[in-house]
């Protein structure tokens, strides 16, 4: 079974440009999460989708960030325009429906390292 | 504010010796507790979790963690370290008193096991 996959693995852009990150969750997982780790700090929650609906977007830093999950499958996270402080590693995670036996375990991708110059 | 503390940026241990990676949390109620590990160029990999029951939980690769409610701690342990255990370890909690699935992470502890 394929795990959570994220594209690209690394992105280098200039301040003011736009970047789109993609996450493909584990097949059949309704829950999809985005997190971010700024260098050396804790991993912080950004938002949570249940299928195509945003369940919790309390961690989104500002309106330069837009997350979508059309059709309830893969998700994209767009940063427009990017600022220097957006640099970090963006992780995606997925989990099964809460009624499943392995509820509460979030499975993570390898992350996308974003560098804004 | 809800938070997770991993007080050590790095833990060094000789192969074969026991290891402990510390984690304390400040979260109301009875949260779910997790440990994840990140090997170089890999994603976060689930190690173990505590939901309820026995305070000592066993996980992958011989790791275990001890939940201490009075000290709000969830330290990761292994009786005999391997060089291949060298990685970045994250403690995480999921509050269960609010309607959210989000994980709150610590800053991570780098474990270095020397031959």
Interface residues (C-beta under 8 A of the other chain):
Chain A: X3 X4 X31 X33 X35 X40 X41 X42 X43 X44 X45 X48 X55 X56 X58 X59 X91 X93 X95 X104 X105 X106 X107 X108 X109 X110 X111
Chain B: X4 X32 X34 X36 X41 X42 X43 X44 X45 X46 X49 X51 X90 X92 X94 X100 X101 X102 X103 X104 X105 X106 X107 X108
